């Protein structure tokens, strides 16, 4: 299957499941950012990606590179809900 034939990534299907409940709780408490809220994640996507890529987020362990790439591709795909 070519990249052109693949469905674009969406927040609900592909991104939201990457955030654990503990990640959501931690970010709400620390920064007031609700990672379970599409509008907030979409608005802060570049900053979130920078922290994910640097391994600064989540606070207990870096995401696997494949998950960081999924987030990066979601941005490239237009941050679909």
N, CA and C atoms as an extended XYZ file, in Angstrom:
243
Properties=species:S:1:pos:R:3:atomname:S:1:resname:S:1:resid:I:1 pbc="F F F"
N         0.853       -1.181        0.000 N   UNK     1
C         0.000        0.000        0.000 CA  UNK     1
C         0.896        1.242        0.000 C   UNK     1
N         0.636        2.146       -0.888 N   UNK     2
C         1.435        3.372       -0.960 CA  UNK     2
C         0.962        4.376        0.070 C   UNK     2
N         1.814        5.350        0.352 N   UNK     3
C         1.464        6.387        1.330 CA  UNK     3
C         0.231        7.152        0.879 C   UNK     3
N         0.055        7.331       -0.435 N   UNK     4
C        -1.100        8.062       -0.934 CA  UNK     4
C        -2.403        7.333       -0.655 C   UNK     4
N        -2.348        6.028       -0.542 N   UNK     5
C        -3.553        5.234       -0.322 CA  UNK     5
C        -3.891        5.086        1.160 C   UNK     5
N        -2.959        5.378        2.009 N   UNK     6
C        -3.182        5.203        3.444 CA  UNK     6
C        -4.043        6.331        3.991 C   UNK     6
N        -4.881        5.985        4.951 N   UNK     7
C        -5.728        6.987        5.589 CA  UNK     7
C        -4.861        7.935        6.407 C   UNK     7
N        -5.244        9.203        6.391 N   UNK     8
C        -4.535       10.172        7.219 CA  UNK     8
C        -4.821        9.879        8.691 C   UNK     8
N        -3.851       10.212        9.512 N   UNK     9
C        -3.986        9.989       10.948 CA  UNK     9
C        -4.998       10.951       11.549 C   UNK     9
N        -5.682       10.489       12.592 N   UNK    10
C        -6.618       11.353       13.304 CA  UNK    10
C        -6.290       11.346       14.792 C   UNK    10
N        -6.673       12.418       15.458 N   UNK    11
C        -6.437       12.520       16.895 CA  UNK    11
C        -7.178       11.405       17.635 C   UNK    11
N        -8.473       11.264       17.370 N   UNK    12
C        -9.288       10.304       18.118 CA  UNK    12
C        -8.807        8.864       17.945 C   UNK    12
N        -8.464        8.493       16.744 N   UNK    13
C        -8.097        7.109       16.454 CA  UNK    13
C        -6.629        6.810       16.743 C   UNK    13
N        -5.742        7.755       16.426 N   UNK    14
C        -4.311        7.457       16.429 CA  UNK    14
C        -3.491        8.152       17.510 C   UNK    14
N        -3.895        9.339       17.918 N   UNK    15
C        -3.081       10.130       18.852 CA  UNK    15
C        -3.581       10.007       20.286 C   UNK    15
N        -4.858       10.207       20.514 N   UNK    16
C        -5.391       10.165       21.879 CA  UNK    16
C        -5.010        8.882       22.600 C   UNK    16
N        -5.064        7.696       21.950 N   UNK    17
C        -4.690        6.463       22.659 CA  UNK    17
C        -3.225        6.403       23.091 C   UNK    17
N        -2.375        7.250       22.528 N   UNK    18
C        -0.963        7.253       22.927 CA  UNK    18
C        -0.755        7.894       24.298 C   UNK    18
N        -1.676        8.748       24.702 N   UNK    19
C        -1.564        9.422       25.998 CA  UNK    19
C        -2.238        8.581       27.075 C   UNK    19
N        -1.450        8.164       28.064 N   UNK    20
C        -1.990        7.403       29.189 CA  UNK    20
C        -2.750        8.345       30.122 C   UNK    20
N        -3.634        7.785       30.929 N   UNK    21
C        -4.373        8.598       31.897 CA  UNK    21
C        -3.407        9.343       32.815 C   UNK    21
N        -2.312        8.700       33.192 N   UNK    22
C        -1.341        9.358       34.070 CA  UNK    22
C        -0.666       10.537       33.369 C   UNK    22
N        -0.443       10.434       32.048 N   UNK    23
C         0.121       11.553       31.286 CA  UNK    23
C        -0.855       12.726       31.292 C   UNK    23
N        -2.112       12.416       31.078 N   UNK    24
C        -3.148       13.453       31.038 CA  UNK    24
C        -3.235       14.156       32.383 C   UNK    24
N        -3.324       13.367       33.450 N   UNK    25
C        -3.420       13.950       34.798 CA  UNK    25
C        -2.209       14.812       35.118 C   UNK    25
N        -1.029       14.323       34.781 N   UNK    26
C         0.204       15.047       35.069 CA  UNK    26
C         0.259       16.383       34.329 C   UNK    26
N        -0.086       16.389       33.064 N   UNK    27
C        -0.015       17.628       32.276 CA  UNK    27
C        -1.093       18.628       32.678 C   UNK    27
N        -2.254       18.150       33.076 N   UNK    28
C        -3.285       19.072       33.570 CA  UNK    28
C        -2.775       19.756       34.828 C   UNK    28
N        -2.215       18.961       35.730 N   UNK    29
C        -1.723       19.494       37.000 CA  UNK    29
C        -0.525       20.427       36.805 C   UNK    29
N         0.431       20.016       35.995 N   UNK    30
C         1.676       20.772       35.841 CA  UNK    30
C         1.544       21.992       34.938 C   UNK    30
N         0.778       21.859       33.860 N   UNK    31
C         0.759       22.921       32.843 CA  UNK    31
C        -0.626       23.380       32.431 C   UNK    31
N        -1.661       22.756       32.993 N   UNK    32
C        -3.015       23.126       32.600 CA  UNK    32
C        -3.367       22.696       31.191 C   UNK    32
N        -2.608       21.742       30.649 N   UNK    33
C        -2.827       21.239       29.296 CA  UNK    33
C        -3.520       19.890       29.377 C   UNK    33
N        -4.696       19.810       28.773 N   UNK    34
C        -5.468       18.572       28.785 CA  UNK    34
C        -5.180       17.796       27.506 C   UNK    34
N        -4.347       16.771       27.624 N   UNK    35
C        -3.965       15.974       26.469 CA  UNK    35
C        -5.109       15.120       25.928 C   UNK    35
N        -6.214       15.054       26.653 N   UNK    36
C        -7.385       14.323       26.159 CA  UNK    36
C        -8.310       15.236       25.362 C   UNK    36
N        -7.932       16.504       25.229 N   UNK    37
C        -8.746       17.489       24.524 CA  UNK    37
C        -8.121       17.808       23.173 C   UNK    37
N        -8.807       17.429       22.102 N   UNK    38
C        -8.277       17.639       20.750 CA  UNK    38
C        -7.864       19.082       20.511 C   UNK    38
N        -8.714       20.037       20.864 N   UNK    39
C        -8.417       21.446       20.582 CA  UNK    39
C        -7.139       21.900       21.272 C   UNK    39
N        -6.931       21.483       22.506 N   UNK    40
C        -5.727       21.880       23.222 CA  UNK    40
C        -4.482       21.221       22.633 C   UNK    40
N        -4.571       19.943       22.309 N   UNK    41
C        -3.416       19.243       21.736 CA  UNK    41
C        -3.099       19.805       20.357 C   UNK    41
N        -4.127       20.060       19.568 N   UNK    42
C        -3.916       20.615       18.230 CA  UNK    42
C        -3.241       21.982       18.306 C   UNK    42
N        -3.693       22.816       19.229 N   UNK    43
C        -3.127       24.163       19.368 CA  UNK    43
C        -1.675       24.139       19.834 C   UNK    43
N        -1.301       23.157       20.606 N   UNK    44
C         0.054       23.061       21.176 CA  UNK    44
C         0.892       21.960       20.526 C   UNK    44
N         0.461       21.463       19.368 N   UNK    45
C         1.078       20.282       18.756 CA  UNK    45
C         2.576       20.426       18.524 C   UNK    45
N         3.027       21.561       18.029 N   UNK    46
C         4.457       21.727       17.752 CA  UNK    46
C         5.279       21.641       19.029 C   UNK    46
N         4.824       22.293       20.075 N   UNK    47
C         5.531       22.239       21.353 CA  UNK    47
C         5.513       20.846       21.952 C   UNK    47
N         4.381       20.165       21.843 N   UNK    48
C         4.293       18.791       22.336 CA  UNK    48
C         5.268       17.909       21.565 C   UNK    48
N         5.291       18.051       20.248 N   UNK    49
C         6.203       17.256       19.429 CA  UNK    49
C         7.656       17.508       19.834 C   UNK    49
N         8.020       18.749       20.048 N   UNK    50
C         9.393       19.061       20.462 CA  UNK    50
C         9.755       18.349       21.762 C   UNK    50
N         8.835       18.346       22.712 N   UNK    51
C         9.101       17.688       24.000 CA  UNK    51
C         9.138       16.176       23.850 C   UNK    51
N         8.246       15.626       23.020 N   UNK    52
C         8.250       14.181       22.781 CA  UNK    52
C         9.555       13.760       22.109 C   UNK    52
N         9.967       14.509       21.093 N   UNK    53
C        11.183       14.179       20.342 CA  UNK    53
C        12.429       14.280       21.221 C   UNK    53
N        12.418       15.221       22.155 N   UNK    54
C        13.555       15.393       23.063 CA  UNK    54
C        13.542       14.374       24.203 C   UNK    54
N        12.438       13.644       24.353 N   UNK    55
C        12.321       12.676       25.432 CA  UNK    55
C        11.928       13.287       26.753 C   UNK    55
N        11.500       14.576       26.733 N   UNK    56
C        11.094       15.279       27.956 CA  UNK    56
C         9.657       14.967       28.359 C   UNK    56
N         8.938       14.329       27.495 N   UNK    57
C         7.525       14.072       27.737 CA  UNK    57
C         7.225       12.677       27.219 C   UNK    57
N         6.494       11.879       27.945 N   UNK    58
C         6.021       12.121       29.308 CA  UNK    58
C         7.174       12.096       30.306 C   UNK    58
N         6.859       12.470       31.527 N   UNK    59
C         7.918       12.704       32.504 CA  UNK    59
C         8.604       11.424       32.991 C   UNK    59
N         7.970       10.267       32.840 N   UNK    60
C         8.570        9.049       33.392 CA  UNK    60
C         9.396        8.240       32.399 C   UNK    60
N         9.192        8.439       31.115 N   UNK    61
C         9.967        7.713       30.101 CA  UNK    61
C         9.630        8.267       28.725 C   UNK    61
N        10.610        8.281       27.855 N   UNK    62
C        10.384        8.784       26.498 CA  UNK    62
C         9.479        7.827       25.720 C   UNK    62
N         8.738        8.395       24.786 N   UNK    63
C         7.934        7.574       23.882 CA  UNK    63
C         8.849        6.804       22.947 C   UNK    63
N         8.397        5.647       22.493 N   UNK    64
C         9.134        4.954       21.431 CA  UNK    64
C         9.156        5.839       20.179 C   UNK    64
N        10.218        5.741       19.409 N   UNK    65
C        10.363        6.581       18.221 CA  UNK    65
C         9.175        6.429       17.267 C   UNK    65
N         8.598        5.234       17.167 N   UNK    66
C         7.460        5.039       16.261 CA  UNK    66
C         6.261        5.887       16.695 C   UNK    66
N         6.078        6.079       17.995 N   UNK    67
C         4.972        6.907       18.481 CA  UNK    67
C         5.244        8.390       18.229 C   UNK    67
N         6.496        8.800       18.395 N   UNK    68
C         6.870       10.186       18.078 CA  UNK    68
C         6.629       10.442       16.595 C   UNK    68
N         6.997        9.485       15.756 N   UNK    69
C         6.777        9.635       14.317 CA  UNK    69
C         5.285        9.678       13.977 C   UNK    69
N         4.482        8.914       14.694 N   UNK    70
C         3.032        8.960       14.487 CA  UNK    70
C         2.513       10.363       14.798 C   UNK    70
N         2.962       10.938       15.899 N   UNK    71
C         2.546       12.291       16.266 CA  UNK    71
C         3.001       13.291       15.204 C   UNK    71
N         4.242       13.152       14.755 N   UNK    72
C         4.792       14.039       13.717 CA  UNK    72
C         3.954       13.927       12.427 C   UNK    72
N         3.611       12.705       12.051 N   UNK    73
C         2.828       12.501       10.833 CA  UNK    73
C         1.420       13.065       10.982 C   UNK    73
N         0.845       12.960       12.168 N   UNK    74
C        -0.478       13.539       12.417 CA  UNK    74
C        -0.448       15.039       12.149 C   UNK    74
N         0.596       15.703       12.589 N   UNK    75
C         0.744       17.145       12.313 CA  UNK    75
C         0.835       17.368       10.809 C   UNK    75
N         1.689       16.586       10.131 N   UNK    76
C         1.847       16.727        8.682 CA  UNK    76
C         0.536       16.468        7.934 C   UNK    76
N        -0.271       15.549        8.461 N   UNK    77
C        -1.543       15.218        7.831 CA  UNK    77
C        -2.610       16.285        8.047 C   UNK    77
N        -2.309       17.295        8.858 N   UNK    78
C        -3.255       18.381        9.061 CA  UNK    78
C        -3.959       18.381       10.402 C   UNK    78
N        -3.461       17.564       11.344 N   UNK    79
C        -4.031       17.516       12.701 CA  UNK    79
C        -5.536       17.247       12.688 C   UNK    79
N        -5.929       16.210       11.977 N   UNK    80
C        -7.348       15.879       11.879 CA  UNK    80
C        -7.898       15.437       13.237 C   UNK    80
N        -9.144       15.801       13.517 N   UNK    81
C        -9.746       15.360       14.787 CA  UNK    81
C        -9.948       13.873       14.792 C   UNK    81
